[in-house]
């Protein structure tokens, strides 16, 4: 049972990145999946979630710039991040909502 996040990196402000989180050992298609992030010195912050039926919810700071999606055939949830800002710099974690199952985190660094 695990979540494996990937896709982070270094990007200039205004650029884009796509994060992936591959799940194994869970009933992925019926799971609510989410993304959170944590910057140094800050608490973990909600970014986005997607329900099993495709409903979505976003944090105020990323709405209209980030898009969450999922591919149930691949047991993978994605986070497309556009118009990145320096304040988006953080470690990004995927989570199966309602559980303590977290991915290992992937670093996103946005330079000015």
PAMIFI-241766 format. One line per field, with one value per atom (N, C-alpha, C): residue in three letters; x, y, z. Coordinates in Angstrom, 3 decimals. Last residue first. Example, Ala and Ser with C-alpha at 12.3 -4.5 7.8 and 13.67 -1.06 7.14 Angstrom:
roti	SER; SER; SER; ALA; ALA; ALA
X	12.850; 13.670; 12.900; 13.190; 12.300; 13.200
Y	-2.250; -1.060; 0.030; -5.690; -4.500; -3.300
Z	7.080; 7.140; 7.870; 7.800; 7.800; 7.800
! end
This chain:
roti	UNK; UNK; UNK; UNK; UNK; UNK; UNK; UNK; UNK; UNK; UNK; UNK; UNK; UNK; UNK; UNK; UNK; UNK; UNK; UNK; UNK; UNK; UNK; UNK; UNK; UNK; UNK; UNK; UNK; UNK; UNK; UNK; UNK; UNK; UNK; UNK; UNK; UNK; UNK; UNK; UNK; UNK; UNK; UNK; UNK; UNK; UNK; UNK; UNK; UNK; UNK; UNK; UNK; UNK; UNK; UNK; UNK; UNK; UNK; UNK; UNK; UNK; UNK; UNK; UNK; UNK; UNK; UNK; UNK; UNK; UNK; UNK; UNK; UNK; UNK; UNK; UNK; UNK; UNK; UNK; UNK; UNK; UNK; UNK; UNK; UNK; UNK; UNK; UNK; UNK; UNK; UNK; UNK; UNK; UNK; UNK; UNK; UNK; UNK; UNK; UNK; UNK; UNK; UNK; UNK; UNK; UNK; UNK; UNK; UNK; UNK; UNK; UNK; UNK; UNK; UNK; UNK; UNK; UNK; UNK; UNK; UNK; UNK; UNK; UNK; UNK; UNK; UNK; UNK; UNK; UNK; UNK; UNK; UNK; UNK; UNK; UNK; UNK; UNK; UNK; UNK; UNK; UNK; UNK; UNK; UNK; UNK; UNK; UNK; UNK; UNK; UNK; UNK; UNK; UNK; UNK; UNK; UNK; UNK; UNK; UNK; UNK; UNK; UNK; UNK; UNK; UNK; UNK; UNK; UNK; UNK; UNK; UNK; UNK; UNK; UNK; UNK; UNK; UNK; UNK; UNK; UNK; UNK; UNK; UNK; UNK; UNK; UNK; UNK; UNK; UNK; UNK; UNK; UNK; UNK; UNK; UNK; UNK; UNK; UNK; UNK; UNK; UNK; UNK; UNK; UNK; UNK; UNK; UNK; UNK; UNK; UNK; UNK; UNK; UNK; UNK; UNK; UNK; UNK; UNK; UNK; UNK; UNK; UNK; UNK; UNK; UNK; UNK; UNK; UNK; UNK; UNK; UNK; UNK; UNK; UNK; UNK; UNK; UNK; UNK; UNK; UNK; UNK; UNK; UNK; UNK; UNK; UNK; UNK; UNK; UNK; UNK; UNK; UNK; UNK; UNK; UNK; UNK; UNK; UNK; UNK; UNK; UNK; UNK; UNK; UNK; UNK; UNK; UNK; UNK; UNK; UNK; UNK; UNK; UNK; UNK; UNK; UNK; UNK; UNK; UNK; UNK; UNK; UNK; UNK; UNK; UNK; UNK; UNK; UNK; UNK; UNK; UNK; UNK; UNK; UNK; UNK; UNK; UNK; UNK; UNK; UNK; UNK; UNK; UNK; UNK; UNK; UNK; UNK; UNK; UNK; UNK; UNK; UNK; UNK; UNK; UNK; UNK; UNK; UNK; UNK; UNK; UNK; UNK; UNK; UNK; UNK; UNK; UNK; UNK; UNK; UNK; UNK; UNK; UNK; UNK
X	12.448; 11.963; 12.770; 11.569; 12.533; 11.986; 10.116; 9.825; 10.752; 10.210; 10.900; 10.663; 8.896; 8.667; 9.323; 9.519; 9.883; 9.575; 7.196; 8.059; 8.271; 6.299; 6.550; 7.472; 5.471; 6.727; 7.042; 1.913; 3.079; 4.312; 0.009; 0.615; 1.727; -2.608; -1.761; -1.296; -4.408; -3.066; -2.085; -7.581; -6.626; -5.296; -9.066; -9.714; -8.824; -7.656; -8.371; -9.099; -4.583; -5.908; -6.726; -2.359; -3.014; -4.312; 0.784; -0.536; -1.059; 2.615; 2.274; 0.904; 5.317; 3.938; 3.720; 7.163; 7.098; 5.623; 7.370; 7.002; 7.268; 6.482; 7.604; 7.268; 4.609; 4.189; 5.302; 5.801; 5.146; 4.553; 6.555; 7.596; 6.971; 4.119; 4.649; 5.700; 3.020; 3.612; 4.221; 1.154; 1.375; 1.981; 0.023; 0.352; 0.544; 0.092; 0.328; 0.801; -1.780; -1.205; -1.112; -1.555; -1.760; -1.016; -3.167; -2.244; -2.563; -3.228; -3.814; -2.737; -3.686; -2.820; -3.652; -4.454; -4.368; -3.494; -4.943; -3.528; -3.337; -7.642; -7.024; -5.560; -8.170; -8.431; -7.825; -6.616; -6.767; -6.940; -7.483; -7.142; -7.358; -6.555; -7.238; -6.812; -6.509; -6.345; -7.134; -4.861; -5.941; -5.613; -4.167; -3.869; -5.097; -5.361; -4.004; -3.657; -7.837; -7.709; -6.299; -6.546; -7.714; -7.461; -4.582; -4.211; -5.360; -5.522; -4.293; -3.932; -7.755; -7.937; -6.697; -7.764; -7.424; -7.484; -10.536; -9.207; -9.017; -12.178; -12.145; -10.709; -14.332; -13.050; -13.250; -15.723; -15.869; -14.521; -15.435; -14.854; -15.044; -16.200; -17.081; -16.596; -14.305; -14.381; -15.255; -12.895; -13.692; -13.735; -9.934; -10.858; -11.576; -8.413; -8.874; -9.809; -5.639; -6.750; -7.169; -4.232; -4.096; -5.325; -3.735; -4.553; -4.400; -0.575; -1.678; -2.413; 1.222; 0.791; -0.507; 2.724; 1.933; 1.567; 6.149; 4.690; 4.008; 8.842; 8.330; 6.826; 8.802; 9.600; 9.020; 5.562; 6.755; 7.502; 3.690; 4.267; 5.545; 0.554; 1.933; 2.387; -1.552; -1.239; 0.186; -4.090; -2.730; -2.650; -6.151; -5.851; -4.365; -8.945; -7.499; -7.213; -11.178; -11.005; -9.511; -11.672; -10.991; -11.024; -12.493; -13.520; -12.932; -10.202; -11.321; -12.417; -8.451; -8.221; -9.470; -8.208; -9.307; -9.366; -4.649; -5.862; -6.949; -2.293; -2.806; -4.025; -0.942; -0.990; -1.557; -0.809; -1.270; -1.207; 1.138; 0.693; 0.369; 0.909; 0.912; 0.294; 2.581; 1.849; 1.933; 2.556; 2.883; 2.013; 3.795; 2.727; 3.237; 4.370; 4.828; 3.596; 5.259; 4.316; 5.049; 6.047; 6.135; 5.121; 6.001; 5.214; 5.190; 9.301; 7.972; 7.268; 10.964; 10.890; 9.447; 11.552; 10.936; 10.917; 12.617; 12.893; 12.330; 10.317; 11.550; 11.675; 8.151; 8.614; 9.898; 7.471; 7.222; 7.671; 5.702; 6.820; 6.461; 4.750; 4.643; 5.888; 3.091; 4.407; 4.253; 1.635; 1.463; 2.848; 0.820; 1.655; 1.174; 0.861; 0.000; 0.893
Y	33.191; 34.476; 34.901; 29.704; 30.794; 32.062; 27.244; 28.237; 29.424; 23.888; 25.148; 26.082; 21.116; 22.079; 23.388; 17.811; 19.223; 20.012; 15.517; 15.886; 17.398; 12.834; 14.240; 14.451; 10.299; 10.700; 12.175; 10.177; 9.954; 10.540; 8.807; 9.948; 9.469; 7.786; 7.333; 8.541; 8.119; 8.611; 8.122; 9.189; 8.185; 8.869; 11.108; 10.319; 9.233; 10.910; 11.644; 10.721; 10.017; 9.440; 10.025; 12.425; 11.815; 11.172; 13.859; 13.334; 12.533; 16.853; 15.506; 15.111; 18.953; 18.592; 17.117; 21.431; 19.992; 19.630; 24.571; 23.730; 22.279; 27.501; 26.649; 25.894; 29.333; 27.942; 26.968; 31.786; 31.325; 29.922; 32.202; 31.819; 31.281; 30.593; 31.749; 31.274; 29.363; 29.162; 30.441; 28.858; 30.216; 30.156; 25.567; 26.601; 27.949; 22.272; 23.567; 24.549; 19.455; 20.348; 21.738; 16.624; 18.033; 18.850; 13.387; 14.394; 15.768; 10.011; 11.339; 12.354; 6.668; 7.835; 9.111; 4.152; 4.395; 5.606; 3.855; 3.853; 4.062; 4.021; 2.846; 2.720; 6.492; 5.314; 4.048; 9.291; 8.228; 6.940; 12.679; 11.311; 10.382; 16.054; 15.077; 13.678; 19.500; 18.118; 17.219; 22.407; 21.498; 20.093; 25.829; 24.400; 23.587; 28.300; 28.048; 26.566; 28.350; 28.930; 28.781; 28.225; 28.125; 28.907; 28.607; 27.921; 27.848; 29.811; 30.348; 29.712; 28.347; 29.688; 30.174; 24.930; 25.963; 27.333; 23.244; 23.839; 24.806; 20.301; 21.430; 21.921; 18.323; 18.896; 20.039; 15.195; 16.529; 17.012; 12.608; 13.682; 15.072; 10.583; 10.924; 12.075; 10.530; 9.389; 9.669; 13.877; 12.753; 11.643; 15.546; 15.066; 13.841; 18.583; 17.207; 16.857; 20.736; 20.314; 18.896; 21.848; 22.371; 22.012; 22.680; 21.996; 22.667; 22.679; 23.452; 22.619; 22.365; 21.736; 22.396; 25.418; 24.216; 23.640; 26.526; 26.655; 25.330; 26.117; 26.994; 27.158; 25.518; 25.577; 26.570; 24.399; 25.210; 25.264; 21.819; 22.387; 23.102; 20.749; 21.218; 21.821; 18.210; 19.199; 19.664; 16.662; 17.193; 18.241; 13.678; 15.089; 15.392; 11.606; 11.836; 13.328; 9.275; 10.714; 10.991; 6.149; 6.977; 8.446; 4.409; 4.906; 5.800; 3.744; 4.331; 4.882; 2.516; 3.871; 4.500; 0.834; 0.887; 2.271; 0.147; 0.786; 0.720; -0.785; -1.434; -0.805; 2.286; 0.836; 0.308; 5.236; 4.504; 3.007; 7.935; 6.585; 5.823; 11.117; 10.305; 8.961; 13.842; 12.580; 11.871; 17.225; 16.216; 14.983; 19.333; 18.381; 17.339; 22.856; 21.519; 20.630; 25.979; 24.920; 23.644; 29.504; 28.211; 27.211; 31.701; 31.736; 30.421; 31.324; 31.891; 32.063; 28.315; 29.764; 30.204; 25.366; 26.037; 27.539; 22.240; 23.675; 24.307; 19.693; 20.192; 21.677; 16.758; 18.041; 18.464; 14.212; 15.307; 16.668; 12.069; 12.427; 13.656; 9.820; 11.110; 11.382; 7.046; 7.434; 8.712; 5.429; 6.481; 6.965; 2.013; 3.203; 4.180; -1.183; 0.000; 1.226
Z	-9.317; -9.862; -11.069; -9.243; -9.143; -9.798; -7.434; -8.465; -8.256; -6.824; -6.559; -7.740; -5.317; -6.396; -5.979; -4.409; -4.236; -5.502; -3.226; -4.337; -4.281; -1.043; -1.298; -2.481; -0.588; 0.038; -0.176; 0.172; -0.654; 0.010; 2.853; 2.173; 1.253; 4.701; 3.602; 2.797; 6.663; 6.930; 5.868; 5.262; 5.752; 6.069; 4.142; 5.177; 5.739; 0.894; 1.928; 2.887; 0.198; 0.068; 1.225; -1.131; 0.029; -0.392; -2.047; -2.373; -1.191; -1.532; -1.095; -1.638; -2.238; -2.560; -2.235; -0.755; -1.005; -1.164; -2.530; -1.391; -1.747; -4.161; -3.756; -2.475; -4.658; -4.830; -4.438; -4.589; -3.358; -3.478; -7.180; -6.217; -4.919; -9.306; -8.600; -7.598; -12.480; -11.161; -10.624; -14.536; -14.008; -12.616; -13.538; -14.517; -13.831; -12.861; -12.233; -13.295; -12.507; -13.508; -12.899; -10.891; -10.568; -11.616; -10.897; -11.429; -10.868; -9.887; -9.807; -10.199; -10.941; -10.825; -10.762; -11.940; -10.490; -10.177; -14.576; -14.187; -12.683; -14.666; -15.288; -14.892; -13.586; -12.761; -13.358; -13.513; -14.498; -13.704; -12.730; -12.348; -13.521; -11.793; -12.640; -12.197; -11.007; -10.572; -11.513; -11.863; -12.226; -11.763; -11.041; -10.916; -11.304; -11.479; -11.998; -12.007; -10.365; -11.703; -12.274; -7.079; -7.973; -9.245; -5.292; -6.541; -7.534; -3.018; -3.599; -4.941; -2.179; -2.750; -3.501; -3.236; -2.295; -2.970; -4.780; -4.808; -3.654; -5.808; -4.884; -4.853; -7.931; -7.530; -6.543; -9.008; -8.412; -7.903; -9.887; -10.680; -10.118; -8.286; -9.384; -10.231; -6.329; -7.222; -8.434; -6.155; -5.718; -6.744; -5.595; -6.611; -6.081; -4.349; -4.215; -5.363; -3.517; -4.368; -4.024; -1.226; -2.585; -3.425; 2.168; 1.176; -0.189; 3.753; 3.172; 2.137; 6.742; 5.498; 5.037; 7.926; 8.094; 6.726; 7.404; 7.303; 7.613; 7.314; 8.361; 8.375; 3.853; 5.086; 6.084; 2.751; 2.570; 3.901; 1.620; 2.829; 2.483; 0.219; 0.109; 1.431; -1.180; -0.162; -0.411; -3.046; -3.009; -1.900; -2.980; -2.843; -2.896; -3.709; -3.730; -3.686; -2.654; -2.846; -2.699; -4.290; -3.296; -3.669; -6.135; -5.224; -4.134; -7.529; -8.277; -7.372; -5.632; -6.129; -6.735; -3.093; -4.076; -4.710; -2.959; -2.439; -3.505; -4.070; -2.876; -2.256; -5.202; -5.263; -3.954; -7.221; -6.038; -6.271; -8.184; -8.517; -7.249; -9.037; -7.825; -8.176; -10.612; -10.683; -9.348; -11.720; -10.723; -10.949; -14.079; -13.805; -12.831; -14.384; -14.021; -13.871; -15.921; -15.589; -15.187; -15.289; -15.956; -15.444; -13.726; -14.953; -15.700; -12.593; -12.380; -13.721; -13.631; -13.479; -13.241; -11.701; -12.850; -12.578; -10.654; -10.628; -11.887; -9.513; -10.094; -9.911; -9.596; -9.104; -9.786; -10.370; -11.289; -10.809; -8.014; -8.882; -9.698; -5.399; -6.084; -6.905; -4.631; -5.124; -5.949; -1.967; -2.948; -3.343; -1.074; -1.104; -2.156; 0.000; 0.000; 0.000
! end
